[in-house]
Amino acid sequence: TIALLAVAAFAAGWLDAIGGGGGLIQLPALLIALPAESTAIAIGTNKISSLIGTSASAIAYSKKVKPPLITVAPKMIEAFVGSVFGSKVADSIKPEVFRPVIL
């Protein structure tokens, strides 16, 4: 199981680096490899790796281009509020309904 998830994570990271969409590989792999885990846990695990990749890209980008804080700060707050709302919605949907939709 760990080897399958490692290969899926590598493939997802590679795809994400090229053009985005790594979650389309990693999330189904998590759901298939860990069927006993809740769907919200799988989504959260997928989002952690996405957060790390996006953060690394943002740090590299901000070293070359200094984005104005007045533009960035509200967007960060909006993203946080949206992620809280999204996680609440994902947690409230029954796994029997949500898993087939994700897969």
PAZAPA-4460 file (N, C-alpha, C; in steps of 0.05 Angstrom, whole numbers, plus 32768, in hexadecimal, padded with zeros to 4 digits):
% residues 103
    n_x    n_y    n_z   ca_x   ca_y   ca_z    c_x    c_y    c_z   seq   type   mol
   8011   7FE8   8000   8000   8000   8000   8011   8019   8000     1      T     A
   8026   8019   8010   8037   8030   8012   8046   8034   7FF7     2      I     A
   804F   801E   7FEB   805D   8021   7FD1   804A   802C   7FBC     3      A     A
   8031   8023   7FBB   801D   802D   7FA8   8019   804B   7FAD     4      L     A
   8016   8053   7FC6   8011   806F   7FCC   802A   8080   7FC6     5      L     A
   8042   8075   7FCA   805A   8084   7FC3   805C   8089   7FA5     6      A     A
   8056   8074   7F95   8057   8077   7F78   8042   808B   7F6F     7      V     A
   802A   8089   7F7A   8014   809C   7F73   801C   80B9   7F7B     8      A     A
   8028   80BC   7F92   8031   80D7   7F9B   8046   80E2   7F88     9      A     A
   8059   80D1   7F80   806E   80DA   7F6E   8062   80E2   7F53    10      F     A
   8050   80D2   7F48   8043   80D8   7F2F   8032   80F1   7F31    11      A     A
   8024   80F4   7F48   8014   810C   7F4C   8025   8125   7F4E    12      A     A
   803B   8124   7F5C   804D   813A   7F5D   8059   8142   7F43    13      G     A
   8060   812E   7F33   806B   8132   7F18   8056   8140   7F06    14      W     A
   803E   8136   7F07   8028   8141   7EF7   8022   815E   7F00    15      L     A
   8022   8162   7F1A   801C   817D   7F25   8032   8190   7F1C    16      D     A
   804B   8188   7F1C   8061   819A   7F14   805F   81A1   7EF7    17      A     A
   8055   8190   7EE7   8053   8195   7ECA   803B   81A7   7EC4    18      I     A
   8024   81A1   7ECE   800D   81B0   7EC6   7FF6   81B1   7EDA    19      G     A
   7FFA   81A5   7EF1   7FE5   81A4   7F05   7FD4   818B   7F02    20      G     A
   7FC3   8186   7F16   7FB1   816F   7F15   7FBB   8156   7F21    21      G     A
   7FD0   8158   7F32   7FDB   8140   7F40   7FC7   8133   7F52    22      G     A
   7FB4   8142   7F5C   7F9F   8136   7F6D   7F8E   8122   7F5F    23      G     A
   7F8D   8124   7F44   7F7D   8111   7F34   7F8A   80F5   7F35    24      L     A
   7FA3   80F4   7F3C   7FB1   80DA   7F40   7FB1   80D2   7F5D    25      I     A
   7FB9   80E5   7F6E   7FBE   80DE   7F8A   7FA4   80D8   7F99    26      Q     A
   7F8F   80E8   7F95   7F77   80E4   7FA5   7F69   80C9   7F9F    27      L     A
   7F66   80C1   7F86   7F5B   80A5   7F82   7F6D   8090   7F8D    28      P     A
   7F88   8094   7F8C   7F9A   8080   7F97   7F96   807E   7FB5    29      A     A
   7F93   8094   7FC3   7F8E   8094   7FE0   7F74   8085   7FE6    30      L     A
   7F5F   808B   7FD7   7F45   807E   7FDC   7F45   8060   7FD7    31      L     A
   7F54   8058   7FC2   7F56   803C   7FBC   7F68   802D   7FD0    32      I     A
   7F7F   8039   7FD7   7F92   802B   7FE8   7F89   802B   8005    33      A     A
   7F79   803F   800D   7F70   8040   8029   7F52   8041   802B    34      L     A
   7F45   802B   8024   7F28   802C   8024   7F1A   8030   803F    35      P     A
   7F28   802A   8054   7F1C   802D   806F   7F1C   804A   8079    36      A     A
   7F2D   805A   806D   7F2F   8076   8076   7F18   8086   806B    37      E     A
   7F11   809B   8079   7EFB   80AC   8070   7F04   80BC   8057    38      S     A
   7EF1   80C4   8048   7EF6   80D3   8030   7F03   80EE   8037    39      T     A
   7EFA   80FA   804C   7F05   8114   8055   7F23   8112   805C    40      A     A
   7F2B   80FB   8068   7F47   80F7   806E   7F58   80F5   8054    41      I     A
   7F4D   80E6   8041   7F5B   80E4   8027   7F5E   80FF   801A    42      A     A
   7F49   810F   801A   7F4A   8129   800E   7F5E   813B   801C    43      I     A
   7F5E   813A   8037   7F71   8149   8047   7F8E   8141   8042    44      G     A
   7F93   8127   8040   7FAE   811E   803A   7FB7   8127   801E    45      T     A
   7FA5   8127   800B   7FAB   8130   7FF0   7FB1   814E   7FF1    46      N     A
   7FA2   815D   8001   7FA6   817A   8002   7FC0   8182   800F    47      K     A
   7FC9   8171   8022   7FE3   8177   802F   7FF9   8177   801A    48      I     A
   7FFA   8163   800A   800F   8162   7FF5   800C   8179   7FE1    49      S     A
   7FF3   817F   7FDB   7FEE   8196   7FC9   7FF8   81B0   7FD6    50      S     A
   7FF3   81B3   7FF0   7FFB   81CB   7FFE   801A   81CE   7FFD    51      L     A
   8028   81B8   8002   8045   81B9   8002   8050   81C1   7FE6    52      I     A
   8045   81B5   7FD1   804D   81BC   7FB6   8047   81D8   7FAE    53      G     A
   802F   81E1   7FB5   8028   81FD   7FAF   8038   8211   7FBF    54      T     A
   803E   820A   7FD8   804E   821C   7FE9   806A   821E   7FDE    55      S     A
   8076   8208   7FD5   8090   8209   7FCA   8091   821A   7FB0    56      A     A
   807D   8217   7FA0   807B   8228   7F88   8077   8245   7F8E    57      S     A
   8066   824B   7FA2   8062   8267   7FAA   807B   8274   7FB5    58      A     A
   808A   8265   7FC5   80A3   826F   7FD0   80B7   8275   7FBA    59      I     A
   80BA   8262   7FA7   80CC   8267   7F91   80C4   827E   7F80    60      A     A
   80AA   8281   7F7B   809F   8297   7F6B   80A3   82B2   7F79    61      Y     A
   809E   82B2   7F94   80A0   82CB   7FA2   80BD   82D5   7FA5    62      S     A
   80D0   82C4   7FA1   80EC   82CD   7FA1   80F3   82DD   7F88    63      K     A
   80E5   82D7   7F73   80EA   82E5   7F59   80D7   82FD   7F56    64      K     A
   80BE   82F9   7F5E   80AA   830E   7F5B   809E   8314   7F76    65      V     A
   809F   832C   7F7F   8094   8333   7F9A   8077   833B   7F97    66      K     A
   8064   8328   7F9D   8048   832F   7F9B   8040   8343   7FB1    67      P     A
   802F   8356   7FAB   8026   8369   7FBF   8015   835C   7FD5    68      P     A
   801C   8360   7FEE   800E   8354   8004   7FF1   835C   8005    69      L     A
   7FEA   8374   7FFC   7FCE   837D   7FFC   7FBD   836C   7FE8    70      I     A
   7FCA   8360   7FD5   7FBB   834E   7FC3   7FBB   8331   7FCD    71      T     A
   7FD1   8329   7FD8   7FD4   830D   7FE0   7FC5   8306   7FFA    72      V     A
   7FC6   8318   800D   7FBA   8312   8027   7F9C   830C   8026    73      A     A
   7F8B   831C   8018   7F6F   8315   8016   7F6A   82FA   8008    74      P     A
   7F7A   82F4   7FF4   7F77   82DA   7FE6   7F7E   82C3   7FF8    75      K     A
   7F92   82C6   8009   7F99   82B1   801C   7F82   82AC   8030    76      M     A
   7F76   82C1   8039   7F5F   82BF   804B   7F48   82B1   803D    77      I     A
   7F42   82BA   8025   7F2D   82AD   8015   7F32   828F   8011    78      E     A
   7F4B   8288   800B   7F51   826C   8007   7F4E   825C   8020    79      A     A
   7F55   8268   8037   7F52   825A   8050   7F35   8255   8057    80      F     A
   7F24   826A   8053   7F07   8268   8059   7EFB   8253   8046    81      V     A
   7F03   8253   802C   7EF9   8240   8019   7F01   8224   8020    82      G     A
   7F19   8220   802A   7F22   8205   8031   7F14   81FA   804A    83      S     A
   7F0F   820C   805D   7EFF   8204   8074   7EE3   81FB   806C    84      V     A
   7ED6   820C   805B   7EBC   8205   8052   7EBC   81EB   8042    85      F     A
   7ECF   81E8   8030   7ED1   81D0   8020   7ED5   81B7   8031    86      G     A
   7EE6   81B9   8046   7EEA   81A1   8056   7ED1   819A   8067    87      S     A
   7EC2   81AE   806F   7EA9   81A8   807D   7E95   819B   806A    88      K     A
   7E94   81A4   8052   7E82   8197   803E   7E8B   817B   8039    89      V     A
   7EA5   8177   8034   7EAF   815C   802E   7EAA   8149   8046    90      A     A
   7EAC   8153   805E   7EA8   8142   8075   7E8A   813B   8079    91      D     A
   7E79   814C   806F   7E5C   8147   8073   7E4F   8135   805E    92      S     A
   7E5D   8130   8048   7E52   811E   8033   7E59   8101   803B    93      I     A
   7E45   80F0   8038   7E49   80D4   803F   7E5E   80C7   802B    94      K     A
   7E70   80B7   8036   7E85   80AB   8026   7E7A   809A   800F    95      P     A
   7E62   808D   8013   7E56   807D   7FFE   7E4F   808D   7FE6    96      E     A
   7E4A   80A7   7FEA   7E43   80B9   7FD4   7E5B   80C6   7FC9    97      V     A
   7E6D   80CF   7FDB   7E84   80DF   7FD4   7E9A   80D0   7FC5    98      F     A
   7EA0   80B8   7FCE   7EB6   80A9   7FC2   7EB2   80A3   7FA4    99      R     A
   7E9A   809A   7F9C   7E96   8096   7F7F   7E99   80B0   7F6F   100      P     A
   7E90   80C6   7F7A   7E92   80DF   7F6C   7EB0   80E7   7F68   101      V     A
   7EC0   80E3   7F7D   7EDC   80E9   7F7A   7EEA   80D7   7F67   102      I     A
   7EE4   80BD   7F69   7EF2   80AA   7F57   7EE8   80AE   7F3A   103      L     A
***
